[in-house]
Amino acid sequence: MMNKLLFLTKSCQSSIVLCLAFSCSFAWAEDPKITQNEALTNSKPTNERQSQTELAEKVAKETVSGPETESEPSPNLDSKSKSVVEAKTHQQPNAVEKSPKAQIQKTKIKPKRKRVRRSRRGFKKGAKKRRRLRKFPTNRPQRDLKNPPTLGKIPFPLGETLTFKVNMLNAHSGTVTLKVGRRGKLQGKSVLELSGFVQSSPVLENFYPIRDSLRVFVDERTFQPLKSEFFLNEKGRKVEYISEFNQGTGRLDWTKTRELKKRKKTSKLSYIAPHPMHETLSSLYALRRLDLKVGMSFEQYIWDGQRERLIEVKVLGEERVLTGIGWIEAFKIAIQGAITGGIISKRALKRPPVKGFAWIAKDAYRTPIKAITPTKLGQAEAVLSAKSVNVGE
């Protein structure tokens, strides 16, 4: 009801003011006592007429541009409408005074900012991830190592393939194949490709199938690895380890890819390793380049794909060994390795050293003919069963 009265007072106010403005202009033009010349000479109208004219123009402008303010009542309103307008103007500050908390809350309201999603590591989606350099526990001896003797000439030809029969628990458990690949270039250096492959026997396939492979690119001069690729496929578990070596700085860029339920998960890290750093397969071929003598011993660091080991090698003596290709005279070598670092936890450093034996033939090729090493399933014995050279490969 109050809103309707206010609307009526507004309309009445504007109409009354407009009528006054038009009546003043008509009276000024039709009054016979005021001629046109007199009107021009009377440049200053009376105060009452001037105020009414200005008020009429102001109200006319406000009615065209927008709604009228409630705090400006017309001077020509009747007593009822005037009292209603005054009551409205007095009610508004009282309403504000009754709810000061609402006014304070309005001032505190801030516009909501859009939430920007970020990845877990703070990288934008699609951006290239940097390889993290992390520190891992180490247990390296604080002393100088017994360096191996100088490497001699490469005694084995390109394309050489060695096949070993593996026995475990007095039963045939699998085969190991070692191969000398081609020469090439990597990181501006002449490299030689070495590869190995492990496959379980038909009996072992039933409860623990194995399909492991290893490929290493070594500096042809020093036989230090520049890159290694180790593919583990045991009992449905598939893991790929790729290691890139910088022998000058000791930096090792490591990538691990796991396949779980047809989904791949990749981890990339950088590791500072002692240098020079060797590798499991390349160290075996480097051993063939040494002039072995009974009583010789030396130490070196070896990387097995994830762990860093300190290997101690000692030539124990000479033995005659029966192989798949006959009896061969060989050097018996004791090998002991302890974990000293790697991408591991502290608990791995407490593992006892691993001990094994290897036999290297005394022939011109220094062919490895036998090895005994511990595995997850027990002691494994690998004996040479075949040897061939594929010149075209």
C-alpha positions in Angstrom: 0.0 0.0 0.0 2.9 2.3 0.9 4.5 1.6 -2.5 1.3 2.5 -4.3 1.0 5.8 -2.4 4.6 6.7 -3.2 4.1 5.9 -6.9 1.0 8.2 -6.9 2.8 11.0 -5.2 5.7 10.8 -7.7 3.3 11.0 -10.7 1.3 13.8 -9.1 4.5 15.7 -8.2 5.9 15.5 -11.8 2.5 16.4 -13.4 2.0 19.4 -11.1 5.5 20.7 -11.7 5.1 20.4 -15.5 1.7 22.1 -15.4 3.2 25.0 -13.5 6.0 25.3 -16.0 3.7 25.4 -19.0 1.2 27.8 -17.3 4.0 30.2 -16.5 5.2 30.2 -20.1 1.6 30.7 -21.4 0.9 33.5 -19.0 4.2 35.3 -20.0 3.2 35.1 -23.7 -0.5 36.0 -23.5 -0.4 38.8 -20.9 -1.5 41.9 -22.9 0.2 44.2 -20.4 3.7 42.6 -21.3 4.8 43.2 -24.9 7.5 41.5 -26.7 10.0 44.3 -26.3 9.3 44.6 -22.6 9.8 40.9 -22.2 13.2 41.2 -23.9 14.1 44.2 -21.7 13.1 42.3 -18.5 16.1 40.0 -18.5 15.9 39.4 -14.7 12.6 37.8 -13.8 11.4 37.7 -10.2 12.9 35.3 -7.7 9.7 33.3 -7.5 9.3 32.9 -11.2 13.0 32.0 -11.7 12.9 29.4 -9.0 9.8 27.8 -10.4 11.2 27.7 -13.9 14.5 26.1 -12.8 12.6 23.6 -10.7 10.4 22.7 -13.7 13.4 22.2 -15.9 15.2 20.1 -13.3 12.1 17.8 -12.8 11.6 17.5 -16.5 15.2 16.3 -17.0 14.9 13.8 -14.2 11.7 12.4 -15.4 13.3 11.8 -18.8 16.6 10.4 -17.6 15.5 8.2 -14.7 13.4 7.8 -11.6 13.0 10.6 -9.1 14.8 10.6 -5.8 12.6 10.1 -2.8 14.4 12.7 -0.7 13.3 15.7 -2.9 9.6 16.5 -2.3 7.9 19.0 -4.5 7.2 22.5 -3.0 3.7 22.4 -4.5 2.5 19.1 -3.1 -0.6 19.0 -0.9 -0.3 18.3 2.8 -1.2 14.5 2.5 1.3 13.6 -0.2 3.9 15.8 1.5 3.4 14.0 4.8 3.7 10.6 3.1 6.9 11.5 1.4 8.4 12.9 4.6 7.4 9.8 6.4 9.1 7.7 3.8 12.3 9.8 4.0 12.3 9.5 7.7 11.8 5.7 7.6 14.8 5.0 5.4 17.6 6.0 7.8 15.8 4.2 10.6 15.7 1.0 8.6 19.5 1.3 8.0 20.1 2.0 11.7 18.1 -1.1 12.7 20.4 -3.4 10.6 24.0 -2.1 10.8 25.3 -5.7 10.6 23.8 -6.3 7.2 25.6 -3.2 5.9 28.9 -4.4 7.4 28.5 -7.8 5.8 27.8 -6.3 2.4 31.1 -4.4 2.6 33.0 -7.6 3.5 31.8 -9.7 0.6 34.5 -10.2 -2.0 34.2 -11.7 -5.5 35.2 -15.4 -5.7 38.4 -16.0 -7.5 38.6 -18.9 -9.9 40.6 -21.8 -8.6 43.6 -22.8 -10.7 44.2 -26.5 -10.8 47.8 -27.5 -10.5 49.5 -30.9 -10.7 51.0 -32.6 -7.7 54.5 -31.4 -8.4 53.5 -27.9 -9.4 54.0 -28.3 -13.1 51.4 -27.3 -15.7 49.6 -30.0 -17.5 51.5 -30.9 -20.7 54.7 -29.2 -19.6 58.0 -31.0 -19.8 59.0 -32.5 -16.5 62.5 -31.9 -15.3 64.6 -34.9 -14.1 65.0 -34.7 -10.3 68.4 -35.1 -8.8 67.9 -36.9 -5.5 70.2 -38.1 -2.8 70.1 -41.7 -1.7 71.8 -43.5 1.2 75.3 -44.8 0.5 77.9 -46.9 2.3 81.1 -46.5 0.3 84.4 -47.2 1.9 86.5 -44.2 2.8 89.7 -45.5 1.2 91.3 -45.9 -2.2 90.2 -48.9 -4.2 92.5 -51.5 -5.7 92.5 -50.5 -9.3 92.3 -53.2 -12.0 95.3 -53.7 -14.3 95.4 -52.0 -17.7 93.1 -53.3 -20.4 94.6 -55.3 -23.2 93.4 -55.9 -26.8 89.9 -57.1 -27.5 90.3 -60.9 -27.8 86.8 -61.8 -29.0 85.4 -61.1 -32.5 82.3 -59.2 -33.5 79.2 -61.5 -33.8 80.4 -63.9 -31.1 77.5 -65.8 -29.5 77.9 -67.9 -26.3 75.1 -70.1 -25.1 75.0 -71.4 -21.5 72.9 -74.1 -19.9 71.7 -73.1 -16.5 71.1 -75.7 -13.8 69.3 -75.1 -10.5 68.4 -77.7 -7.8 70.1 -80.4 -10.0 67.7 -79.7 -12.9 67.8 -77.7 -16.1 66.2 -74.3 -15.4 67.0 -72.2 -18.4 69.5 -70.8 -20.9 71.6 -67.7 -21.1 72.8 -66.2 -24.4 75.6 -63.6 -24.6 76.3 -61.8 -27.9 78.8 -59.2 -29.2 77.0 -56.8 -31.5 78.0 -54.1 -33.8 80.2 -51.0 -33.5 78.7 -47.6 -33.6 78.7 -44.0 -32.3 77.1 -42.7 -29.1 77.8 -39.4 -27.3 80.6 -38.7 -29.9 82.4 -41.9 -28.9 83.1 -45.2 -30.6 80.9 -47.8 -28.9 80.4 -51.5 -28.9 77.1 -53.2 -28.3 76.9 -56.1 -25.9 73.7 -58.0 -25.2 72.4 -60.9 -23.0 69.2 -62.8 -22.9 67.8 -65.2 -20.2 65.0 -67.6 -20.7 63.5 -70.2 -18.4 63.3 -73.9 -19.2 59.9 -75.5 -20.1 59.7 -77.0 -16.6 60.3 -73.7 -14.9 57.9 -71.9 -17.2 55.0 -73.6 -15.4 55.5 -71.7 -12.1 58.2 -69.0 -12.7 58.5 -67.9 -16.3 61.5 -65.7 -17.1 62.2 -63.5 -20.1 65.0 -61.1 -19.2 67.2 -59.2 -21.6 70.1 -56.7 -21.3 71.8 -54.4 -23.8 74.8 -52.3 -23.1 76.7 -49.7 -25.2 80.3 -49.5 -23.9 83.2 -47.2 -24.8 85.3 -49.3 -27.1 88.5 -48.0 -25.6 87.8 -48.1 -21.8 84.8 -50.5 -21.8 83.0 -48.2 -19.5 79.2 -48.1 -20.2 77.5 -45.1 -21.7 74.0 -46.6 -21.8 72.3 -49.7 -20.5 68.8 -51.1 -21.1 67.6 -53.8 -18.8 64.2 -55.5 -19.5 62.9 -57.6 -16.7 60.0 -60.0 -17.4 59.6 -62.5 -14.6 56.3 -64.2 -13.7 54.2 -61.5 -15.4 56.1 -58.7 -13.8 57.5 -56.3 -16.4 60.0 -53.6 -15.6 62.3 -51.6 -17.8 65.5 -49.9 -16.5 67.3 -47.5 -18.7 70.6 -45.9 -17.4 72.6 -43.2 -19.1 76.1 -42.7 -17.8 78.3 -39.6 -17.8 81.6 -41.0 -16.8 83.2 -37.5 -16.6 80.9 -36.1 -13.9 79.5 -39.3 -12.4 75.9 -38.3 -13.2 73.6 -41.2 -14.0 70.2 -40.5 -15.5 67.9 -43.3 -14.6 64.4 -44.2 -16.0 62.2 -47.0 -14.6 59.0 -48.0 -16.4 56.6 -50.5 -14.8 53.7 -52.2 -16.5 50.8 -52.9 -14.2 47.5 -54.2 -15.6 48.3 -52.9 -19.1 49.1 -49.4 -17.7 52.6 -48.0 -17.7 54.1 -45.9 -14.9 57.4 -44.1 -15.5 59.9 -42.7 -12.9 62.8 -40.5 -13.9 65.7 -39.6 -11.6 69.3 -38.5 -11.6 71.9 -40.1 -9.4 75.5 -39.1 -8.6 77.5 -42.3 -8.8 81.3 -42.9 -8.2 83.3 -42.9 -11.4 84.5 -44.7 -13.2 81.4 -46.9 -13.0 81.1 -50.2 -14.7 78.1 -52.5 -15.5 77.4 -56.2 -14.9 77.7 -57.4 -18.5 80.4 -55.0 -19.6 82.6 -55.9 -16.6 82.5 -59.5 -17.7 83.8 -58.6 -21.2 86.3 -56.2 -19.6 87.6 -59.1 -17.5 88.4 -61.0 -20.8 90.7 -58.1 -21.8 92.9 -58.5 -18.6 96.2 -60.4 -18.4 95.0 -62.7 -15.6 97.5 -64.2 -13.1 96.9 -66.2 -10.0 96.8 -64.0 -6.9 95.6 -60.9 -8.7 92.9 -58.9 -7.0 91.2 -55.6 -7.7 88.0 -53.7 -6.9 85.5 -51.6 -9.0 82.0 -50.2 -8.8 79.3 -51.9 -10.8 75.7 -50.8 -11.7 73.1 -53.5 -12.0 70.3 -51.3 -13.3 69.1 -50.0 -9.9 71.8 -50.8 -7.3 75.4 -49.7 -7.0 77.7 -52.5 -5.8 81.4 -52.6 -4.9 82.9 -55.8 -6.5 86.0 -57.4 -5.3 87.6 -59.8 -7.8 90.4 -62.3 -6.9 92.0 -64.9 -9.1 92.2 -68.1 -6.9 93.9 -70.5 -9.2 93.7 -72.7 -12.3 91.3 -75.6 -13.0 90.2 -78.0 -15.7 86.5 -77.7 -16.3 84.1 -79.9 -18.2 81.8 -78.0 -20.5 79.3 -78.7 -23.3 82.1 -78.4 -25.9 84.7 -80.4 -23.9 87.3 -80.0 -21.2 88.9 -76.6 -21.0 91.7 -75.1 -18.9 90.6 -72.0 -17.0 91.2 -69.5 -14.3 89.0 -69.8 -11.2 87.9 -66.3 -10.0 86.1 -65.4 -6.8 83.7 -62.5 -7.0 82.1 -60.8 -4.0 79.7 -57.8 -4.2 78.2 -55.6 -1.5 75.5 -52.9 -2.1 77.0 -49.5 -1.5 74.3 -47.2 -3.0 71.9 -46.8 -5.8 68.2 -45.9 -5.9 67.5 -47.8 -2.7 66.5 -47.4 0.9 68.7 -47.7 4.0 67.5 -51.2 4.6 69.1 -52.4 1.4 72.5 -51.4 2.6 72.2 -54.0 5.4 72.0 -56.9 3.1 75.0 -59.3 3.3 77.5 -59.5 0.4 76.8 -61.8 -2.5 79.5 -64.4 -3.3 80.0 -66.2 -6.6 82.6 -67.8 -8.8 83.5 -67.6 -12.5 85.9 -69.5 -14.8 87.7 -67.8 -17.7 89.4 -70.0 -20.3 93.1 -69.7 -20.7 92.8 -69.6 -24.5 93.4 -66.7 -26.8 89.7 -65.6 -26.6 89.5 -65.6 -22.8 86.1 -67.3 -23.1 83.9 -67.4 -20.0 82.9 -71.1 -19.6 81.3 -71.4 -16.2 79.7 -69.3 -13.4 78.0 -70.0 -10.1 75.9 -67.3 -8.6 73.0 -67.1 -6.0 69.5 -66.2 -7.2 66.1 -65.7 -5.7 65.3 -69.4 -6.3 68.6 -70.8 -5.1 72.2 -71.4 -6.3 72.4 -71.3 -10.1 75.2 -72.9 -12.2 75.7 -71.8 -15.9 78.0 -73.9 -18.1 79.0 -73.1 -21.7 77.1 -75.4 -24.1 77.7 -73.8 -27.5 79.9 -71.1 -29.2 79.5 -69.5 -32.6 80.5 -66.5 -34.6 78.1 -64.8 -37.0 80.4 -62.5 -39.0 77.5 -60.8 -40.9 75.8 -59.4 -37.7 
